[in-house]
């Protein structure tokens, strides 16, 4: 029994939290290749990265919120609204519709942050409420229906579905976002302050960090990246819908936690989210290859999320679990 408990420090170490997702990623690839030979081909790998791009962008945004010890439950609504705005404005504004749609996400992200820090509302309530408002706006603007991007509009979205040197542009977009977000968290004052707030908010206040501003910036980044994900998704599907991204909330949060970012904040980052997003995509595609019913997806993601939270949660920060 003592030997079992002696493993606790090893399992709780930062190195272990970072290594477990990588081992899981490699293990999943090997299991699926054994179960369905032919999975690890160049074509399937390209499909895997392309299908992971939108999920990774969405998960990168919510990583900022989770690193603070918060959560953003509005990302799927913001992504869906951005897709509606893009589909509606492309015919009249052309390429200018892209920044308008993305700025809408930035605005609602800032709103979530302000509600959270100024009204002292827990982040899950603030973002859940904001998500409800955003969904209502998306339904109202679109009349509750999907909006097809017609041929004229597709001329302005064709670049997103193109390839550069054989690499899908969506993969390049997600890579650029991942690199910029990684550098922001690793080398900027905001990144260091975000980690400090997540590690211990009272200590961050004592150290002179503007915690409220840091939180608002984090939620603004989450909203903006959610809108970018919605824009990319709309361009790929040639349509916008008020419910377009509704099935992506659970996978996005699961990608962050499975990647090794602690739900209590202060530990993790974008690189871990990239690994987590690949794991979620492999599980999704692997289920199809192995022949598991696709309708069981959310059940699998829910089980994975519970397991990941149980492993990564820092119980020393929480006196009572409730």
QUIWO-V793916 format. One record per backbone hydrogen bond with DSSP energy under -0.5 kcal/mol. NH is the residue of the N-H (numbers start at 1). CO is the residue of the C=O. E is the energy in kcal/mol with one decimal. If there is no record, write none. Layout:
nh->NH co->CO e->E
nh->NH co->CO e->E
//
This chain:
nh->5 co->1 e->-2.1
nh->6 co->2 e->-1.7
nh->7 co->3 e->-0.6
nh->7 co->4 e->-1.2
nh->8 co->5 e->-1.4
nh->11 co->7 e->-2.5
nh->12 co->8 e->-2.0
nh->13 co->9 e->-0.5
nh->13 co->10 e->-0.9
nh->17 co->13 e->-2.1
nh->18 co->14 e->-1.7
nh->19 co->15 e->-2.0
nh->20 co->16 e->-2.7
nh->21 co->17 e->-0.6
nh->22 co->18 e->-0.7
nh->23 co->19 e->-2.4
nh->24 co->20 e->-2.6
nh->25 co->21 e->-2.5
nh->26 co->22 e->-2.3
nh->27 co->23 e->-2.6
nh->28 co->24 e->-2.7
nh->29 co->25 e->-2.0
nh->30 co->26 e->-2.1
nh->31 co->27 e->-2.5
nh->32 co->28 e->-2.6
nh->33 co->29 e->-2.1
nh->34 co->30 e->-2.1
nh->35 co->31 e->-2.5
nh->36 co->32 e->-3.1
nh->39 co->36 e->-1.1
nh->41 co->39 e->-2.0
nh->45 co->41 e->-2.6
nh->46 co->42 e->-2.3
nh->47 co->43 e->-2.1
nh->48 co->44 e->-2.5
nh->49 co->45 e->-2.3
nh->50 co->46 e->-2.3
nh->51 co->47 e->-2.6
nh->52 co->48 e->-1.4
nh->53 co->49 e->-1.1
nh->54 co->50 e->-0.6
nh->55 co->51 e->-0.6
nh->56 co->52 e->-3.0
nh->57 co->53 e->-2.4
nh->58 co->54 e->-2.4
nh->59 co->55 e->-2.7
nh->60 co->56 e->-2.7
nh->61 co->57 e->-1.7
nh->62 co->58 e->-1.7
nh->63 co->59 e->-1.4
nh->64 co->60 e->-1.0
nh->64 co->61 e->-0.8
nh->65 co->61 e->-0.8
nh->66 co->62 e->-2.4
nh->67 co->63 e->-2.6
nh->68 co->64 e->-0.8
nh->68 co->65 e->-0.6
nh->69 co->66 e->-1.8
nh->70 co->65 e->-2.2
nh->73 co->71 e->-0.5
nh->78 co->74 e->-2.6
nh->79 co->75 e->-2.4
nh->80 co->76 e->-1.9
nh->81 co->77 e->-2.5
nh->82 co->78 e->-2.4
nh->83 co->79 e->-1.8
nh->84 co->80 e->-1.8
nh->85 co->81 e->-2.7
nh->86 co->82 e->-2.4
nh->87 co->83 e->-2.3
nh->88 co->84 e->-2.3
nh->89 co->85 e->-2.4
nh->90 co->86 e->-2.0
nh->93 co->89 e->-3.4
nh->94 co->89 e->-0.7
nh->94 co->90 e->-1.8
nh->96 co->93 e->-1.5
nh->97 co->94 e->-1.9
nh->98 co->95 e->-1.5
nh->99 co->95 e->-0.6
nh->100 co->96 e->-1.4
nh->101 co->97 e->-2.3
nh->102 co->98 e->-2.3
nh->103 co->99 e->-2.7
nh->104 co->100 e->-1.4
nh->105 co->101 e->-1.1
nh->106 co->102 e->-1.8
nh->107 co->103 e->-2.5
nh->108 co->104 e->-2.1
nh->109 co->105 e->-2.0
nh->110 co->106 e->-2.4
nh->111 co->107 e->-2.1
nh->112 co->108 e->-2.2
nh->113 co->109 e->-2.2
nh->114 co->110 e->-2.6
nh->115 co->111 e->-2.6
nh->116 co->112 e->-2.2
nh->117 co->113 e->-2.7
nh->118 co->114 e->-2.7
nh->119 co->114 e->-0.8
nh->119 co->115 e->-0.9
nh->121 co->115 e->-1.0
nh->121 co->116 e->-0.5
nh->125 co->122 e->-0.6
nh->126 co->122 e->-2.7
nh->127 co->123 e->-2.7
nh->128 co->124 e->-1.4
nh->129 co->125 e->-2.5
nh->130 co->126 e->-2.3
nh->131 co->127 e->-2.6
nh->132 co->128 e->-1.7
nh->133 co->129 e->-2.2
nh->134 co->130 e->-2.8
nh->135 co->131 e->-2.6
nh->136 co->132 e->-2.1
nh->137 co->133 e->-2.2
nh->138 co->134 e->-2.6
nh->139 co->135 e->-2.6
nh->140 co->136 e->-2.3
nh->141 co->137 e->-3.1
nh->142 co->138 e->-2.0
nh->143 co->139 e->-0.6
nh->143 co->140 e->-0.6
nh->144 co->139 e->-1.8
nh->145 co->142 e->-1.0
nh->147 co->240 e->-3.6
nh->148 co->146 e->-0.6
nh->149 co->238 e->-2.5
nh->150 co->148 e->-0.9
nh->154 co->150 e->-2.2
nh->155 co->151 e->-1.0
nh->156 co->153 e->-1.4
nh->157 co->153 e->-0.5
nh->157 co->154 e->-0.6
nh->158 co->154 e->-1.2
nh->160 co->157 e->-1.2
nh->161 co->157 e->-0.9
nh->162 co->159 e->-0.8
nh->164 co->167 e->-3.0
nh->167 co->164 e->-1.9
nh->168 co->166 e->-0.5
nh->169 co->162 e->-2.6
nh->170 co->160 e->-0.6
nh->171 co->168 e->-0.7
nh->172 co->168 e->-1.6
nh->173 co->169 e->-2.8
nh->174 co->170 e->-2.2
nh->175 co->171 e->-2.2
nh->176 co->172 e->-2.5
nh->177 co->173 e->-2.4
nh->178 co->174 e->-2.4
nh->179 co->175 e->-2.6
nh->180 co->176 e->-2.7
nh->181 co->177 e->-2.5
nh->182 co->178 e->-2.4
nh->183 co->179 e->-2.6
nh->184 co->180 e->-2.2
nh->185 co->181 e->-2.2
nh->186 co->182 e->-2.2
nh->187 co->183 e->-2.9
nh->188 co->184 e->-1.0
nh->191 co->184 e->-0.8
nh->192 co->188 e->-2.0
nh->193 co->189 e->-2.6
nh->194 co->190 e->-2.7
nh->195 co->191 e->-2.1
nh->196 co->192 e->-2.0
nh->197 co->193 e->-2.6
nh->198 co->194 e->-2.2
nh->199 co->195 e->-2.2
nh->200 co->196 e->-1.8
nh->204 co->200 e->-2.0
nh->205 co->201 e->-2.5
nh->206 co->202 e->-2.3
nh->207 co->203 e->-1.7
nh->208 co->205 e->-1.6
nh->209 co->204 e->-2.3
nh->211 co->209 e->-1.7
nh->214 co->210 e->-2.1
nh->215 co->211 e->-2.4
nh->216 co->212 e->-2.3
nh->217 co->213 e->-2.4
nh->218 co->214 e->-2.0
nh->219 co->215 e->-2.5
nh->220 co->216 e->-2.2
nh->221 co->217 e->-2.4
nh->222 co->218 e->-2.1
nh->223 co->219 e->-2.4
nh->224 co->220 e->-2.5
nh->225 co->221 e->-2.4
nh->226 co->222 e->-1.9
nh->227 co->223 e->-2.0
nh->228 co->224 e->-2.1
nh->229 co->225 e->-2.3
nh->230 co->226 e->-2.2
nh->231 co->227 e->-2.4
nh->232 co->228 e->-2.5
nh->233 co->229 e->-2.5
nh->234 co->230 e->-2.4
nh->235 co->231 e->-2.3
nh->236 co->232 e->-2.2
nh->237 co->233 e->-2.2
nh->238 co->234 e->-1.3
nh->239 co->234 e->-1.4
nh->240 co->147 e->-2.7
nh->244 co->241 e->-1.5
nh->246 co->243 e->-1.3
nh->248 co->245 e->-2.2
nh->249 co->246 e->-0.6
nh->252 co->248 e->-2.1
nh->253 co->249 e->-2.3
nh->254 co->250 e->-2.6
nh->255 co->251 e->-2.3
nh->256 co->252 e->-1.6
nh->257 co->253 e->-2.3
nh->258 co->254 e->-3.3
nh->259 co->255 e->-1.6
nh->260 co->257 e->-1.3
nh->261 co->256 e->-1.8
nh->262 co->267 e->-2.0
nh->265 co->262 e->-1.8
nh->266 co->67 e->-2.2
nh->273 co->269 e->-1.5
nh->274 co->270 e->-2.2
nh->275 co->271 e->-1.6
nh->276 co->272 e->-2.5
nh->277 co->273 e->-2.9
nh->278 co->274 e->-1.9
nh->279 co->275 e->-2.1
nh->280 co->276 e->-2.4
nh->281 co->277 e->-2.4
nh->282 co->278 e->-2.6
nh->283 co->279 e->-2.4
nh->284 co->280 e->-2.3
nh->285 co->281 e->-3.1
nh->286 co->282 e->-3.2
nh->287 co->283 e->-2.0
nh->288 co->284 e->-1.1
nh->289 co->285 e->-2.2
nh->290 co->286 e->-2.9
nh->291 co->287 e->-1.4
nh->292 co->287 e->-2.7
nh->296 co->293 e->-1.8
nh->297 co->294 e->-1.7
nh->300 co->296 e->-2.2
nh->301 co->297 e->-2.8
nh->302 co->298 e->-2.5
nh->303 co->299 e->-2.0
nh->304 co->300 e->-2.6
nh->305 co->301 e->-2.6
nh->306 co->302 e->-2.2
nh->307 co->303 e->-2.1
nh->308 co->304 e->-2.6
nh->309 co->305 e->-2.6
nh->310 co->306 e->-2.3
nh->311 co->307 e->-1.5
nh->312 co->308 e->-2.6
nh->313 co->309 e->-2.3
nh->315 co->313 e->-1.1
nh->317 co->314 e->-1.6
nh->318 co->315 e->-0.9
nh->319 co->317 e->-0.6
nh->322 co->320 e->-0.6
//
